[in-house]
Amino acid sequence: MKKSRFLIAICVLVVLLAGSLLLLLRERATSRRLTENNRTLTSQLSHSNHLVASQRLSIGRLRMTIGELEELRRADAERVRSLGLSLRNVQALSLTATSTLLDTLLTPSPARLSDSIHSPLRWSDHWISLTLTPQADGSQRLHLQSCDTLTQVVHRIPHRWWIFRWGTKAIRQEIYSSNPHTKLVFSEYIEIEN
């Protein structure tokens, strides 16, 4: 009787210790993930200060759960849903903002826009701004600025039969441009397996 109580107490203690160890390991993994996210965000801030001098941008990855994405990045979660995708199938989400700036001097030529333009010509919408300013020497200064945000969602397509879904049939990449003047020409997704 005493031995069985002792064995039961030992078993309960082992189960409690194992549960505590699993909880500790899960908390440690979450802490590592959040620390890596903080490091990535800090590096993004330092990169944003050097964007003018460089055309290369290297950003680390942030790792979030679906709940964190819905809570902290609600607009991104809604953008994924607006593409007709389920958040549970999304593997990666990438946002890239671009800005193109062209400021150049157009020299006089017979095929100029018009000889009668003496005041600046301006046109803009939410994404593009264009200004053509005549110069004193007969040339014209062209200032063009274009902004865009590209959203890339990498998601899995599960196998389906009737109402059942399982595994992964394919991996797809969806890219969306916020600028209606932009034409997406080419994209490629290469997954490297080691």
C-alpha positions as CSV (number, residue, x, y, z in Angstrom):
1,M,0.0,0.0,0.0
2,K,2.8,2.4,1.0
3,K,4.8,1.4,-2.2
4,S,1.8,2.1,-4.5
5,R,1.2,5.6,-2.9
6,F,4.9,6.3,-3.2
7,L,4.8,5.2,-6.9
8,I,1.7,7.3,-7.6
9,A,3.4,10.4,-5.9
10,I,6.5,9.8,-8.0
11,C,4.4,9.5,-11.2
12,V,2.5,12.7,-10.5
13,L,5.8,14.5,-9.7
14,V,7.3,13.3,-13.0
15,V,4.2,14.4,-15.0
16,L,4.3,17.8,-13.3
17,L,8.0,18.2,-14.0
18,A,7.6,17.1,-17.6
19,G,4.7,19.6,-18.1
20,S,6.7,22.4,-16.5
21,L,9.7,21.5,-18.7
22,L,7.5,21.6,-21.8
23,L,6.0,25.0,-20.8
24,L,9.5,26.3,-20.1
25,L,10.7,25.2,-23.5
26,R,7.7,26.8,-25.2
27,E,8.3,30.1,-23.4
28,R,11.9,30.0,-24.2
29,A,11.2,29.5,-28.0
30,T,8.7,32.4,-27.9
31,S,11.3,34.6,-26.1
32,R,13.9,33.7,-28.8
33,R,11.4,34.5,-31.6
34,L,10.5,37.9,-30.0
35,T,14.1,38.7,-29.4
36,E,14.9,37.9,-33.1
37,N,11.9,40.1,-34.1
38,N,13.3,43.0,-32.1
39,R,16.7,42.6,-33.6
40,T,15.2,42.6,-37.1
41,L,13.1,45.7,-36.4
42,T,16.1,47.5,-35.0
43,S,18.1,46.6,-38.2
44,Q,15.2,47.9,-40.3
45,L,15.4,51.2,-38.6
46,S,19.1,51.5,-39.2
47,H,18.7,50.4,-42.9
48,S,16.0,53.1,-43.5
49,N,18.5,55.8,-42.7
50,H,20.8,54.6,-45.4
51,L,18.3,54.0,-48.2
52,V,19.3,57.2,-50.1
53,A,22.8,56.0,-50.6
54,S,22.1,52.4,-51.5
55,Q,19.8,50.5,-53.9
56,R,20.2,47.3,-51.9
57,L,18.0,46.6,-48.9
58,S,18.6,43.6,-46.7
59,I,15.9,42.9,-44.0
60,G,15.7,40.0,-41.6
61,R,12.5,38.0,-41.1
62,L,9.8,38.6,-38.5
63,R,8.0,35.5,-37.2
64,M,4.4,35.8,-36.0
65,T,1.6,33.6,-35.2
66,I,-1.8,34.1,-37.0
67,G,-3.2,35.6,-33.8
68,E,-0.3,38.1,-33.6
69,L,-0.7,39.0,-37.3
70,E,-4.4,39.6,-36.8
71,E,-3.8,41.7,-33.6
72,L,-0.7,43.7,-34.5
73,R,-0.9,43.9,-38.3
74,R,-4.7,43.9,-38.9
75,A,-4.4,45.7,-42.3
76,D,-2.0,43.1,-43.6
77,A,-4.3,40.3,-42.4
78,E,-7.3,42.0,-44.2
79,R,-5.2,42.4,-47.4
80,V,-4.5,38.6,-47.4
81,R,-8.2,37.9,-46.9
82,S,-9.1,40.4,-49.7
83,L,-6.9,38.2,-52.0
84,G,-9.2,35.3,-51.2
85,L,-6.6,33.4,-49.2
86,S,-7.0,31.8,-45.8
87,L,-4.6,32.9,-43.1
88,R,-4.0,29.4,-41.9
89,N,-2.5,28.5,-45.4
90,V,-0.2,31.5,-45.5
91,Q,3.5,30.7,-45.0
92,A,5.1,34.1,-45.6
93,L,4.0,37.7,-46.1
94,S,6.2,40.3,-47.6
95,L,5.6,44.1,-48.2
96,T,7.9,46.2,-50.3
97,A,7.5,49.9,-50.7
98,T,9.2,51.5,-53.7
99,S,9.6,55.1,-54.8
100,T,11.1,56.1,-58.1
101,L,12.3,59.7,-58.6
102,L,13.4,61.2,-62.0
103,D,14.6,64.7,-62.2
104,T,16.2,65.6,-65.5
105,L,16.7,68.5,-67.9
106,L,15.2,68.1,-71.4
107,T,17.2,70.0,-74.0
108,P,15.5,72.0,-76.7
109,S,14.6,69.9,-79.8
110,P,12.1,70.3,-82.7
111,A,9.9,67.6,-81.2
112,R,9.3,69.5,-77.9
113,L,5.9,69.2,-76.1
114,S,4.9,72.7,-77.0
115,D,6.6,76.0,-77.7
116,S,3.8,77.8,-76.1
117,I,4.3,76.4,-72.5
118,H,5.5,79.2,-70.3
119,S,4.2,78.0,-67.0
120,P,4.8,74.7,-65.3
121,L,2.7,71.8,-66.3
122,R,1.6,69.6,-63.3
123,W,-0.2,66.3,-63.1
124,S,-0.5,64.0,-60.1
125,D,-2.7,61.3,-58.6
126,H,-2.2,59.3,-55.4
127,W,0.8,57.3,-56.9
128,I,2.4,59.5,-59.6
129,S,3.5,63.1,-59.6
130,L,4.7,64.8,-62.8
131,T,6.0,68.4,-63.3
132,L,7.3,69.9,-66.5
133,T,8.9,73.3,-65.9
134,P,10.2,75.5,-68.7
135,Q,13.7,76.9,-68.3
136,A,15.0,80.3,-69.4
137,D,17.3,78.8,-72.0
138,G,14.4,77.0,-73.8
139,S,14.9,73.6,-72.2
140,Q,12.4,72.0,-69.8
141,R,13.0,70.3,-66.4
142,L,11.1,67.1,-65.9
143,H,10.3,65.9,-62.4
144,L,8.6,62.5,-62.1
145,Q,7.9,60.6,-58.9
146,S,6.2,57.3,-58.6
147,C,5.3,55.3,-55.4
148,D,4.2,51.7,-55.1
149,T,3.7,49.0,-52.4
150,L,4.1,45.4,-53.5
151,T,2.5,42.7,-51.3
152,Q,3.7,39.2,-51.7
153,V,2.0,36.3,-50.1
154,V,3.4,32.8,-50.2
155,H,0.8,30.2,-49.3
156,R,0.2,26.5,-49.6
157,I,-2.7,24.9,-51.5
158,P,-3.9,21.8,-49.6
159,H,-5.1,18.6,-51.3
160,R,-8.9,18.5,-51.4
161,W,-11.4,15.8,-51.7
162,W,-15.0,16.6,-51.1
163,I,-15.0,18.5,-47.7
164,F,-11.6,17.2,-46.5
165,R,-8.3,19.1,-46.8
166,W,-4.9,17.7,-46.0
167,G,-1.2,18.1,-46.7
168,T,0.2,20.4,-49.4
169,K,-0.5,20.0,-53.0
170,A,1.4,23.1,-54.1
171,I,3.1,26.3,-53.0
172,R,1.9,29.5,-54.7
173,Q,3.0,33.1,-54.6
174,E,0.5,35.9,-55.0
175,I,1.8,39.4,-55.7
176,Y,-0.4,42.5,-55.5
177,S,0.6,46.1,-56.5
178,S,-1.2,49.0,-54.9
179,N,-0.3,51.3,-57.9
180,P,-2.8,50.9,-60.7
181,H,-0.2,52.2,-63.2
182,T,2.2,49.4,-62.4
183,K,2.2,46.3,-64.6
184,L,3.7,43.2,-62.9
185,V,5.9,41.6,-65.5
186,F,7.8,38.8,-63.9
187,S,8.2,37.1,-60.6
188,E,9.8,33.8,-59.6
189,Y,9.7,31.8,-56.4
190,I,12.6,29.4,-55.8
191,E,12.6,27.2,-52.7
192,I,16.1,25.9,-51.9
193,E,16.1,22.5,-50.1
194,N,19.2,21.4,-48.2
